[in-house]
Amino acid sequence: MTNYEQSKKARRVASVVYLIIMGVIFVGTYFSNEQKATAKKVLSSETVVILNE
């Protein structure tokens, strides 16, 4: 393999690793935001129940 082919392979591997890391960050952020929204809904509904009693 020439140096160019080796560097091309290394760049491809690095780009795939980068995409995987970015995907994990994106999915983690999405689930975190969903969890916060769910917690906020539960908290606000509990507040309404307490105020109505």
Order of alpha helices (4+ residues) and beta strands (2+ residues): alpha
